[in-house]
Amino acid sequence: MLHLCHRVLCVLLPPLLYIFFFSRFLFIYLYFGPLLVQLACRAVLNLAMAASARSANEAEGLGIRRNKQKW
């Protein structure tokens, strides 16, 4: 098993390292990667909040009120 893992790593690792470290787009990946992830998360959260607010407004327009529990 160890021999197989060593063989796979010796075959796959050099091309992956070459692609990752010597890519001319590495700076772009490192610089814009976290920014794009953050923008995507914000967009998903905004969509979820808008959908939640819309459903709450529709429910209130129909006379359906959610029970607010007081602790």
C-alpha positions, -999 to +999 in steps of 0.1 A: +000+000+000+028+024+009+046+016-023+015+023-043+010+057-025+046+066-031+043+057-068+011+078-072+027+107-055+059+105-076+038+105-108+012+131-099+029+155-076+055+170-100+030+181-127+007+195-101+034+214-084+046+228-117+011+239-126+005+254-092+038+272-085+049+281-120+016+292-134+016+328-146-019+331-131-008+322-096-008+358-085-044+362-098-055+331-080-039+341-047-051+377-050-086+374-063-095+339-049-105+351-014-122+381-028-143+361-052-152+336-024-163+365-002-184+381-029-201+348-037-209+343+000-223+378+003-244+373-028-259+340-015-266+356+019-283+386+003-305+363-018-314+342+012-323+373+032-343+388+004-363+356+000-369+354+037-381+390+038-403+385+008-420+354+023-425+373+056-441+402+037-464+379+017-474+360+048-482+393+066-502+405+036-523+373+038-530+379+074-507+351+086-486+362+115-459+342+130-461+336+167-433+354+184-424+336+215-415+356+245-390+340+268 
